[in-house]
Amino acid sequence: MNIWKEKEKNIVLHDEKMNIIESCVDRHSEKNPDKIAFVFELDSKIIRLTYGQLQDKVNKFANLLKSLKIKENSRIFFFLPKIPEMYFGFLGAIKHGSICVPLFEAFQSEGLELRLQRGEADVLVTNKELSKRLKNKIKSLKHILIVDDEKFKKQFEKQSSNFDIVLKNKKDTALMIFTSSTAGTPVAGIEIPHYGLVHQDFTARLVLDLKENDNYWCTSHPGWITGSVYGIIAPLSIGCTNFILEEHFKAKNWIDFFKKNKISVIYTAPTALRMLKSEIKKEDFKDVRNICSVGEALTSGVFDFYRRLGVEINDTYWQTETGALMIANTNAMKKKSGSMGKPIPGINARIRDGMIEFEKPWPAMMIGIHNHEKMYKDYFYGKWFKTNDSARIDNEGYFFFEGRKDDIIKTSGERVSPIEIESVLIKHPSVKESAVVGIPDEIKGQIIKAFIVLNKGFEESDKLKDELMQFVKKEYAGHSYPKIIQFMKDLPKNNSGKIMRIKLKEIK
């Protein structure tokens, strides 16, 4: 039997029709209405929503859209912090039969307006403070809903808490996520179908190892694909309790948060895991059963550090365009330091010209890019989907991420992965963060340049630069070491925390 047909048994389907909210909210509300769905910590204020309460709010929001005469398939944009309105609004828009488009709250006027224009937004849901960033009129916008305004609160509260779900074709778009544009690609809305839930639910069970009784924390904002798929959709489908922390990163606060809430499964970024290193202790993981990483390479230095604390992190690989996890480690697998694992069951992957490709189709695969038909078609090579990410496979079938296609360094005719050099550098006691790029060189084509953020207690010096160069020579390779080292206070990152190497290449 086709594996996806088998996994459909976990999802509410009506032949070719479905709406993911039946699986994510309605069935749990009917079966166990008093089970806690969300726990929000907002400036030390705790808000809990049971599955029953969540369903009521989701239905009210769907009815509010209906009362405003918003038609099905409208694009409902959410520009909010990690507050309850972001989450039940997200779900309500999809239940209404429309397309949910979450945005990260850090975007300023230009980034916000670009996405509203390119996504042809019908409705914007935001708050008083963030609404000030909307400077220009967006032609397509029919309504702006301000969630902390009395008018919205009254409109919302008078809505019925009953709503008949709108069934969609399973290949219809449920979610549109804008790419993070780390490599200068056009900002574009990636369309993910309702049927993707079959894949998302399966991988949350297999890789995150989520179960109904878990206390789960996904640290990503819903404006990014991880925060939408594995921060809302998949864990709700499974029926676990989801914890949300709305504050900027502080290592001590994060550790206190997962300890006091007895978090059993964490999904976060390697950047956060690196920043926790100076504070974290073995005993802090007493209740944690599984930690998974996403968004950038989990270097061997970070993996090995946590392994010494008794925690083997499950690195995962996927993209906004794939809609769900594609390559991963699981608790049942032997893990290799620096490897992102193997393709999940049902996924066929290969390396062609040094680049990862996947055989199509799979349930969560993007079904389009809004108003970018040519860009969408360019992702495919016959029956294969091109990721533009470079990797290698070892003789046991483990994949090792090397970087974006444009990030691979070719020096003296040799291909060098920046990830591998960064992984070595981070092992040096002076290095807090590192990023490596290739810069043009007349003789070698490119030479390797490293940008280093130092740990406290270390000072910039030519002596330390030389020490770091020799360290890479000794630990990695005599020819593939940084010829130039530049110390930085911070590394440029996009809003999802990924290092923007394209910016580093511009630094002289």
Protein Blocks (a to p, Z undefined) as FASTA:
>chain_A
ZZklmmmmmpccehjaccfklmmmmmmmmmmmmbcfbdcdeehiacdddfklmmmmmmmm
mmmmmmnopaehiacdddddddfklmmmmmmmmmnopacddddfkbcfklmmmmmmmnop
abdcddfklmmmmmbccfklmbdcdfkbfklmmmmmmpcfbdcdddddfkbcfbdcddeh
lnopacddddddfklmmmmmmmmmmmnopafkbccddfbdfkbmklmmmmmmmmmmnopa
cddddddddfklmmmmmmmnopabdcddfklmmmmmmmpcfklmmmpmbdcdehiacdfk
lmmmmmmnopacddddddfklopafbdcdfkbccdehiabjadehiacddeehiacdddd
dfklcfbdehilklmmmmpghjaccehiacdddfkopacdfbdfklpcceehiacdfklm
mmmmmmpmklmbdcddddddfklopacdddddddehiacdfklmmmmmmmmmmmmomklc
cfbdcddfbdcddfkopacfklmmmpZZ
